[in-house]
Amino acid sequence: MKIISRIIDKIASMLAAQIAKLSLRSSGVEVGANVTLWGRPIVSRVQGSTIQIGNRVVLCSVSTKTALGVNHPVVLRTLSPGAKIVIGNDVGMSGGAICSAQSVTIGEGTLLGANVVIADTDFHPIVPEGGVTPTPMWQLPPSQSKKMYLSE
């Protein structure tokens, strides 16, 4: 009985992965060969932006598939037309988030541990007077977006 249950779980997992890949492609995401999806990533792509997933990438969105567990599914999100997310070949990511207002590239062979967040914006520019302007950073001219805020 345990063997039958495992077989059913394996088939269900394979079907879910194929559906998730179809969902990514229907959202305009370029998906490479032999991509492994454990669970379904959350994808939000602005029209005119690009999300590319390389070959042999593993995106883990479920806690049962990684020793540390994940707090949420993998999130891939672009914020503006022309924004790019490029995930290179042989990348592994567990429950993290990548958010791009302009461009984020994850290099080949990179491993992103559980719940890592990578973003090229902090979602609000800090102005020299110490205040926060209501204009999103990705809408400011490049000369006004040179200061960066990086956090763990």
N, C-alpha and C positions, 0 to 999 in steps of 0.2 A: 504493500500500500504506500509506503514511503517513497519508493521508486516512482510510482505512478504520479504521486504528488510533485516530485521533483521534475519529472518530464513535463507535466502540465505547466509548472512555474517557468520552466525554460522556454517553452513554446510561447507562453503569454509574454514573457520578457522580450523575446525576439520580435513578436508582432508589435509590441508597444514601441520598440526601438525603430522599426520600419515606419510606423505611423508618425513618430516624432521627426524622423528625417524628412518625410513628405511634408510635414507641417513647416519645417525650416525652409525647405525649398519653395513652398507656396508663399512664404513670407519674403521671398527674394534673397534668401541666404545662399551663398555658394558653398556647397558641401563637398569636400574632397572624398577620395576613395578610402574605404575601410575605416570610416569614422564609427566610434562606439559611443552610444548614448545610453547611460544608465539613468532612466527617468527622463522626463521631458523638460528641457531648458525653457526659461522664459525669454522670449525674444521680442524686442520692440525696435523696429527699424523705420526711421523717417524716410519718406519718399525722396529719392535722390542720394541716399547714403548707401554705403556698402558694408556688408559683413561677409568675410571669407573665412572658411574653416578648412585648414589643410588636410593632408592625408594622414591617416592613422592617429587622429586626434581622439582623446577620450574625455568626454564630459560627464561627470558623475553628479547627478542631481538627487540621489537617494542615499540616506544614511547607511543602509544595509550593505552597500557596496564599497565602503571605505572604513578603515579601522577607527579613525577619529570621529567619523560622522560629519554631517553637514547641517547647517542651520536653515538652509533654503536651497532651492534648485539653482543651477547655474543661470545667471542673468547676463544677456548680451543686449546692450541698448545703445542706439545712436540717437543724438539729440538735435541734429541739424542736417539740412541737405549738404552733401559733400563730405560728411563725416565718414570715417573709415575705421573698421575693426578688422584686423588681419591676424588670424591665429595660424602660426606656422605649422609645418609638419611635425608629427610626433610630440605634440603638446598634451599634457594631462592637466585637468582642472577639476577640483572637487568643490562644488557648491559655492563658488565665488561669483564675482560680478565684474564685468568689463563695461565701462560706460565711456562713450566717445562723443565729444563735441566737435573735435577736429580729426585726430588720428591717434589710434592706439595699435601698436604692433607687438605681438607676443612672438618672440623668436623661436626658431626650430629647436625642439628638444627641451623646451622649458616645462617645468613642473610647478603648478600653482597649488599650494596647499589649501586645506579646508578653509573656505569662507574668505579667501583673499579678495580684496577689492582693488581694482585698478581703474583710475579715471584720469582724464586729461583736463578736468575742470573741478572746481569745488562748488559749482553751481551758483556762485554769487561773487562778483569781483569785490575786492577790498580796495577802497579808494584811499589816497594818501591822507586825507583828513581823518581817517580812522573809522569812517562810516561804511556802510554797505549800500551799494547802489542797487536799485531794483532791476537793472538791465542785466540779463544773463551774460556771462563772460563770452560765450560763443557768438554773441551779436555785436560785441565791441570790435573796433578796428584793432589789428594786431599790435599796434604801438601801445595800446592801453591794456593788453592782456599778457605782458611780459612777466609780471610777478606771479609766482605759482605758490599754491598752498598744497603741501604734501602731508598726508597723515597715514598712520598705521591702521 
